[in-house]
Amino acid sequence: MKVTLINTSDAGGGAPVACLRLLKALESKHVDAVMQVQEKKTTELGVKGTNNYFFGRVKINFDFLVERLPFIWFNAKEKPLRFAFSTANIGTDISELPDIVNADILHLHWTNGAYLSINNLKKLFQTGKPIVWTLHDMWAFTGGCHYAGECDHFERECGNCWMLRHSGDNDLSFEGWIRKSDMYKYTKNIVFVTCSHWLADVARSSSLLKGFRIETIPNPIDTEIFSPGNKEALRLKWGIDPRSKVILFGAANILDRRKGINYLVEALGDLKRNYSDGENIEIVIFGKNKSFNVSQLPFKVYELNTISSQNDIAGLYSLADVFVSPAVEDNLPNTIMESLACGTPVVAFNTGGIPDMVAHKRNGYLAEFKSAADFAAGINYILNSEEKHELSLNARRKVLSTFTNDIVAAKYIAVYQSILNK
């Protein structure tokens, strides 16, 4: 069985990380798997880049601008939405690449960012090969948005999109819905996989995927890399007071509108006013930060920006007392899984796929959705709980029982075998 995983990139975000981890998980089970990406950024042997040459990289940049700039200039309603909607008009035809032609199964992941257009996806469907499509967001069943927020138009035919400057019955989102509806006519043997039960439920309610087979399989994680470390030694390594109570926050882009940093600012202010009582609390933040001023946070802050080493990231989780994720829209965040694997409890809003990982007051705290006050109460609960050791053990146990490479790979192999035998 030869499987070709297809993702825009092999580094730089949640989907690339999840796809690369799945590649390694499948390899560990002796599946003949490769990962096809737009441009290879890692040194992983199983990853192959479509455009890893000079003119190919020029094409990547050109396609990205042609895809993105018209939307930014003419269609995005406001700045935070510039990357929240993908038209998928531009891309690269990969249907005749050897790893596509020779594959027994094509396994799609996140293909936006001017890698595969809707027409390119249609060509892959037209090969007649069995296809698994792991959904890392809602794009596959909307008119173009990656997360719909409170909008339910994807349950019908989209249109009147709140993200668009020129919204109406026949707007850009309706056009996208029509193009995807046509694309799915060419699917002969396809299974959609969602990483969370929440996304599965949403997908089943959509007009585009209603009637298709939809399974739920989480992302895998390497529990040897992401494992509890020596808290005191790691704090000394990073120059953090071993006696302090450490709150960790991180994201690929901490200013992503979905990551909810405004709620974190409000919650930390509440924590300072109502709970801290002179405690030595410190904040550690990692991830890309273009403009957020950390001085507005009421505690001492260590700003580490982007961390590329998985071992370093695992160390950050291990040195913290709690990881906070104020995301208001998310599927199955890698950061939460990584924190739990390192034995660090998590405070997050009760939304999206997060309840698949966080059990309230067992391995973390699920705060009332968009309530900064309850979020602050959750941080205080974890920092001052008399059951810290049990919370930490439960965090690790959750990952070992649900998200290991062996467990996730076995579930995917079962899906592969089911569609090969169809």
C-alpha positions as CSV (number, residue, x, y, z in Angstrom):
1,M,0.0,0.0,0.0
2,K,1.6,3.3,-1.2
3,V,0.1,6.5,0.3
4,T,0.9,10.0,-0.8
5,L,0.1,12.7,1.7
6,I,-0.5,16.1,0.2
7,N,-0.1,19.4,2.1
8,T,0.9,22.9,1.2
9,S,3.9,22.8,3.4
10,D,5.9,20.6,5.8
11,A,6.6,23.4,8.3
12,G,5.1,26.7,9.6
13,G,1.7,26.0,11.1
14,G,-0.7,23.5,12.6
15,A,-1.6,21.5,9.5
16,P,2.1,21.0,8.3
17,V,3.1,19.8,11.8
18,A,0.1,17.4,12.0
19,C,0.7,16.1,8.5
20,L,4.4,15.5,9.1
21,R,3.7,13.8,12.3
22,L,1.3,11.5,10.6
23,L,3.9,10.7,7.9
24,K,6.3,9.6,10.7
25,A,3.6,7.6,12.4
26,L,2.7,5.8,9.2
27,E,6.4,5.1,8.6
28,S,6.7,3.6,12.0
29,K,4.0,1.1,11.1
30,H,5.9,0.3,7.9
31,V,3.4,2.0,5.5
32,D,5.0,3.1,2.2
33,A,4.2,6.8,2.6
34,V,5.6,10.1,1.2
35,M,4.5,13.7,1.7
36,Q,4.1,16.0,-1.3
37,V,4.4,19.7,-0.6
38,Q,4.6,22.9,-2.5
39,E,8.1,23.7,-1.3
40,K,10.1,21.5,1.0
41,K,11.3,23.3,4.1
42,T,12.5,20.5,6.4
43,T,15.2,17.9,5.9
44,E,12.8,15.0,6.3
45,L,13.6,12.3,3.7
46,G,9.9,11.4,3.2
47,V,9.0,14.9,2.1
48,K,9.1,15.9,-1.6
49,G,8.7,19.4,-2.9
50,T,6.8,20.2,-6.1
51,N,8.7,23.5,-6.8
52,N,12.1,23.1,-5.1
53,Y,14.1,24.8,-7.8
54,F,14.7,28.5,-8.6
55,F,11.9,29.1,-11.1
56,G,9.6,26.9,-9.0
57,R,10.1,29.2,-6.0
58,V,9.5,32.2,-8.3
59,K,6.2,30.5,-9.3
60,I,5.2,29.9,-5.7
61,N,5.7,33.6,-4.9
62,F,3.9,34.7,-8.1
63,D,1.0,32.4,-7.6
64,F,0.6,33.4,-4.0
65,L,0.4,37.1,-4.9
66,V,-2.0,36.5,-7.8
67,E,-4.2,34.4,-5.5
68,R,-4.1,36.7,-2.4
69,L,-3.7,40.3,-3.6
70,P,-7.1,40.6,-5.4
71,F,-8.9,39.2,-2.4
72,I,-7.0,41.7,-0.1
73,W,-7.6,44.7,-2.4
74,F,-11.1,44.1,-3.5
75,N,-12.9,41.5,-1.4
76,A,-11.8,41.3,2.3
77,K,-14.1,43.3,4.5
78,E,-11.4,44.2,7.0
79,K,-7.7,43.6,7.7
80,P,-8.1,40.6,10.1
81,L,-10.0,38.7,7.4
82,R,-7.3,38.9,4.7
83,F,-6.3,35.3,5.2
84,A,-9.5,34.0,6.6
85,F,-10.9,33.2,3.1
86,S,-9.3,31.3,0.2
87,T,-10.7,31.4,-3.3
88,A,-8.3,28.6,-4.5
89,N,-8.3,30.1,-8.0
90,I,-4.6,29.5,-8.6
91,G,-2.4,26.5,-8.1
92,T,-0.2,23.7,-9.6
93,D,-1.3,20.6,-11.4
94,I,0.4,17.7,-9.6
95,S,-1.8,15.0,-11.0
96,E,1.0,13.6,-13.2
97,L,3.8,13.6,-10.6
98,P,5.3,10.1,-10.0
99,D,4.2,10.0,-6.4
100,I,0.6,10.8,-7.5
101,V,0.5,8.4,-10.4
102,N,2.1,5.5,-8.4
103,A,0.1,6.0,-5.3
104,D,-2.6,3.5,-4.2
105,I,-4.2,6.2,-2.0
106,L,-4.1,10.0,-2.2
107,H,-4.3,11.6,1.3
108,L,-5.1,15.3,1.1
109,H,-4.6,17.7,4.0
110,W,-4.4,21.5,3.9
111,T,-3.8,22.6,0.3
112,N,-4.5,26.3,0.2
113,G,-2.0,29.2,-0.1
114,A,-1.9,28.9,-3.9
115,Y,-0.8,25.2,-3.9
116,L,-3.8,23.5,-5.3
117,S,-6.7,25.3,-6.9
118,I,-10.2,23.8,-7.0
119,N,-9.5,22.8,-10.6
120,N,-6.3,21.1,-9.4
121,L,-8.2,19.2,-6.8
122,K,-10.8,18.2,-9.4
123,K,-8.0,16.7,-11.5
124,L,-6.8,14.6,-8.5
125,F,-10.4,13.3,-8.1
126,Q,-10.6,12.5,-11.8
127,T,-7.6,10.1,-11.4
128,G,-10.1,7.7,-9.9
129,K,-7.8,6.9,-7.0
130,P,-9.2,6.4,-3.5
131,I,-8.9,9.6,-1.6
132,V,-8.7,10.4,2.1
133,W,-9.1,14.1,2.9
134,T,-8.2,15.2,6.5
135,L,-9.9,18.5,7.3
136,H,-7.9,20.9,9.4
137,D,-10.5,23.6,9.2
138,M,-13.9,24.2,7.5
139,W,-12.7,25.2,4.0
140,A,-13.6,22.0,2.2
141,F,-17.3,22.5,2.8
142,T,-17.7,26.3,2.7
143,G,-17.7,28.9,-0.1
144,G,-14.2,29.9,0.9
145,C,-13.8,30.7,4.6
146,H,-11.6,28.6,6.8
147,Y,-13.8,29.1,9.9
148,A,-17.3,30.4,9.6
149,G,-17.7,31.9,13.1
150,E,-21.4,32.1,13.9
151,C,-22.4,31.9,10.2
152,D,-24.4,28.8,9.1
153,H,-24.7,29.7,5.4
154,F,-22.5,26.6,4.5
155,E,-25.5,24.5,5.5
156,R,-27.2,25.9,2.4
157,E,-25.3,27.4,-0.6
158,C,-23.2,30.1,1.1
159,G,-23.7,33.6,-0.2
160,N,-24.2,36.8,1.9
161,C,-20.8,36.2,3.4
162,W,-19.9,38.4,6.4
163,M,-16.2,38.3,5.5
164,L,-16.7,40.0,2.1
165,R,-16.8,43.7,1.3
166,H,-19.4,43.0,-1.4
167,S,-21.8,40.6,0.1
168,G,-24.9,39.2,-1.6
169,D,-26.8,36.2,-2.7
170,N,-24.4,35.6,-5.6
171,D,-21.1,36.8,-4.0
172,L,-17.7,35.2,-4.0
173,S,-18.7,32.7,-1.4
174,F,-21.6,31.5,-3.4
175,E,-19.3,31.2,-6.5
176,G,-16.9,29.1,-4.4
177,W,-19.7,26.9,-3.2
178,I,-20.8,26.2,-6.8
179,R,-17.3,25.4,-7.9
180,K,-16.8,22.9,-5.0
181,S,-20.2,21.4,-5.7
182,D,-19.1,20.7,-9.2
183,M,-15.7,19.4,-8.0
184,Y,-17.3,16.8,-5.7
185,K,-19.2,15.3,-8.6
186,Y,-15.9,13.7,-9.7
187,T,-15.3,11.9,-6.4
188,K,-15.7,8.1,-6.7
189,N,-14.2,6.8,-3.5
190,I,-13.5,9.4,-0.8
191,V,-13.5,9.5,3.0
192,F,-13.3,12.8,4.9
193,V,-11.5,12.7,8.2
194,T,-11.9,15.4,10.8
195,C,-9.4,15.8,13.7
196,S,-12.2,16.6,16.2
197,H,-15.7,15.4,16.8
198,W,-16.8,19.1,16.7
199,L,-15.6,19.5,13.1
200,A,-17.2,16.2,12.1
201,D,-20.6,17.3,13.4
202,V,-20.2,20.7,11.5
203,A,-19.1,18.9,8.3
204,R,-22.1,16.6,8.4
205,S,-24.4,19.6,8.7
206,S,-22.9,21.2,5.5
207,S,-24.7,21.0,2.2
208,L,-21.5,20.0,0.4
209,L,-20.4,17.0,2.5
210,K,-23.8,15.8,3.6
211,G,-24.0,12.1,2.5
212,F,-20.3,11.6,2.3
213,R,-18.5,9.2,4.7
214,I,-16.9,11.3,7.6
215,E,-14.7,9.8,10.2
216,T,-13.0,11.3,13.2
217,I,-9.3,10.6,13.8
218,P,-7.1,12.9,15.9
219,N,-3.7,14.2,15.0
220,P,-0.8,12.1,16.4
221,I,2.0,13.2,18.6
222,D,5.5,11.8,19.4
223,T,5.2,11.2,23.2
224,E,8.9,10.6,23.5
225,I,9.7,14.2,22.4
226,F,6.7,15.7,24.1
227,S,7.1,14.3,27.6
228,P,7.5,15.8,31.1
229,G,10.9,17.3,31.8
230,N,12.8,18.6,34.8
231,K,10.9,21.9,35.7
232,E,13.6,23.5,37.8
233,A,16.4,22.7,35.3
234,L,14.5,23.9,32.4
235,R,13.6,27.2,34.1
236,L,17.3,27.7,34.9
237,K,18.1,27.1,31.2
238,W,15.7,29.8,30.1
239,G,16.5,32.2,32.9
240,I,13.1,31.9,34.6
241,D,12.7,32.1,38.4
242,P,12.3,28.5,39.7
243,R,10.1,29.8,42.5
244,S,7.6,31.6,40.3
245,K,4.2,30.4,38.9
246,V,4.6,30.3,35.1
247,I,1.8,30.8,32.6
248,L,2.6,29.7,29.1
249,F,0.9,31.0,25.9
250,G,2.0,30.2,22.3
251,A,0.7,30.0,18.8
252,A,2.1,30.0,15.2
253,N,0.9,33.6,15.1
254,I,-0.2,35.0,18.4
255,L,-2.2,37.8,16.6
256,D,-4.3,35.4,14.6
257,R,-7.9,36.6,15.2
258,R,-9.0,33.1,16.2
259,K,-6.4,32.7,18.9
260,G,-8.2,35.2,21.2
261,I,-5.3,37.1,22.7
262,N,-7.6,40.0,23.6
263,Y,-9.4,37.6,26.0
264,L,-6.0,36.6,27.4
265,V,-5.2,40.2,28.1
266,E,-8.5,40.7,29.9
267,A,-8.2,37.5,31.8
268,L,-4.7,38.2,33.1
269,G,-5.9,41.6,34.2
270,D,-8.7,39.9,36.1
271,L,-6.2,37.4,37.6
272,K,-4.0,40.2,38.8
273,R,-6.9,42.1,40.4
274,N,-8.8,39.3,42.0
275,Y,-6.5,36.3,42.6
276,S,-2.8,37.0,42.5
277,D,-2.5,38.6,45.9
278,G,1.2,39.3,45.6
279,E,2.1,35.9,44.1
280,N,5.2,35.8,41.9
281,I,3.5,35.0,38.5
282,E,5.4,35.2,35.2
283,I,4.3,34.8,31.6
284,V,6.2,33.0,28.8
285,I,5.0,33.7,25.2
286,F,6.3,32.0,22.1
287,G,5.2,32.4,18.4
288,K,5.3,35.0,15.7
289,N,4.5,38.5,17.0
290,K,4.4,41.4,14.6
291,S,2.8,44.1,16.7
292,F,1.4,42.9,20.1
293,N,2.8,45.0,22.9
294,V,3.6,42.5,25.8
295,S,3.9,45.4,28.2
296,Q,0.2,45.6,28.5
297,L,0.2,42.3,30.3
298,P,0.2,42.8,34.1
299,F,3.0,40.3,34.9
300,K,6.6,39.9,34.0
301,V,6.8,38.5,30.4
302,Y,9.5,36.4,28.7
303,E,8.9,36.8,24.9
304,L,10.6,34.0,22.9
305,N,9.1,34.6,19.4
306,T,9.2,31.6,17.0
307,I,10.7,28.4,18.4
308,S,11.5,25.9,15.7
309,S,13.0,23.1,17.8
310,Q,10.4,20.5,19.0
311,N,12.7,19.7,22.0
312,D,12.8,23.4,23.0
313,I,9.0,23.7,22.7
314,A,8.6,20.5,24.8
315,G,10.9,22.1,27.4
316,L,8.7,25.2,27.5
317,Y,5.6,23.2,28.2
318,S,7.4,21.3,30.9
319,L,8.7,24.4,32.8
320,A,5.2,25.9,32.9
321,D,2.6,25.4,35.5
322,V,-0.3,26.0,33.1
323,F,-0.7,26.5,29.3
324,V,-3.4,28.9,28.3
325,S,-5.3,28.7,25.0
326,P,-7.9,31.5,24.7
327,A,-8.8,30.4,21.1
328,V,-12.4,31.2,20.1
329,E,-12.3,29.0,17.0
330,D,-10.1,25.9,16.7
331,N,-10.2,22.3,15.5
332,L,-7.7,20.2,17.5
333,P,-4.8,22.6,18.5
334,N,-1.4,21.0,18.5
335,T,-0.3,23.3,21.3
336,I,-2.9,21.9,23.7
337,M,-2.0,18.3,22.8
338,E,1.7,19.1,23.2
339,S,1.2,20.7,26.6
340,L,-0.9,17.7,27.9
341,A,1.8,15.3,26.6
342,C,4.3,17.2,28.8
343,G,2.1,16.9,31.8
344,T,1.1,20.5,31.9
345,P,-2.6,21.3,32.5
346,V,-4.4,23.5,30.1
347,V,-6.9,26.4,30.5
348,A,-9.0,27.0,27.4
349,F,-12.5,28.0,26.3
350,N,-15.1,25.3,25.9
351,T,-15.3,25.5,22.1
352,G,-14.5,23.6,18.9
353,G,-12.5,20.4,19.3
354,I,-10.8,21.5,22.5
355,P,-13.2,19.3,24.7
356,D,-11.8,16.3,22.9
357,M,-8.5,16.9,24.8
358,V,-9.3,18.9,27.9
359,A,-11.5,17.4,30.6
360,H,-12.8,20.0,33.0
361,K,-10.9,20.0,36.4
362,R,-9.3,16.6,35.5
363,N,-6.4,17.7,33.2
364,G,-7.3,21.3,32.9
365,Y,-10.1,23.8,33.0
366,L,-12.7,24.5,30.3
367,A,-13.8,28.1,30.7
368,E,-17.2,29.5,29.7
369,F,-17.0,30.5,26.0
370,K,-15.6,34.1,25.7
371,S,-15.7,34.7,29.4
372,A,-12.4,36.3,30.4
373,A,-13.6,36.2,34.1
374,D,-14.0,32.5,34.0
375,F,-10.8,32.1,32.1
376,A,-9.0,33.9,34.9
377,A,-10.8,31.7,37.5
378,G,-9.5,28.7,35.5
379,I,-5.9,29.9,35.6
380,N,-6.2,30.5,39.3
381,Y,-7.7,27.0,39.8
382,I,-4.7,25.3,38.1
383,L,-2.0,27.5,39.7
384,N,-3.4,26.9,43.2
385,S,-4.9,23.5,43.0
386,E,-4.2,21.0,45.8
387,E,-4.3,18.3,43.1
388,K,-1.5,19.6,40.8
389,H,0.2,16.3,40.7
390,E,-3.0,14.5,39.7
391,L,-3.9,17.1,37.1
392,S,-0.4,16.6,35.6
393,L,-0.7,12.8,35.5
394,N,-4.2,13.0,34.0
395,A,-2.8,15.3,31.3
396,R,-0.2,12.8,30.2
397,R,-2.6,9.9,30.5
398,K,-5.1,11.5,28.1
399,V,-2.5,11.7,25.4
400,L,-1.1,8.2,26.0
401,S,-4.6,6.8,25.7
402,T,-5.7,8.7,22.7
403,F,-3.1,10.5,20.6
404,T,0.0,8.4,20.3
405,N,1.6,7.5,16.9
406,D,0.6,3.9,17.2
407,I,-3.1,4.6,18.0
408,V,-3.6,7.2,15.2
409,A,-1.6,5.4,12.6
410,A,-3.7,2.2,13.2
411,K,-6.9,4.2,12.7
412,Y,-5.7,5.6,9.4
413,I,-4.5,2.3,8.2
414,A,-8.0,0.8,8.9
415,V,-9.5,3.7,6.8
416,Y,-7.0,3.1,4.0
417,Q,-7.8,-0.7,3.9
418,S,-11.5,0.0,3.9
419,I,-11.4,2.1,0.8
420,L,-8.9,-0.1,-1.0
421,N,-11.2,-3.0,-0.6
422,K,-14.3,-1.0,-1.7
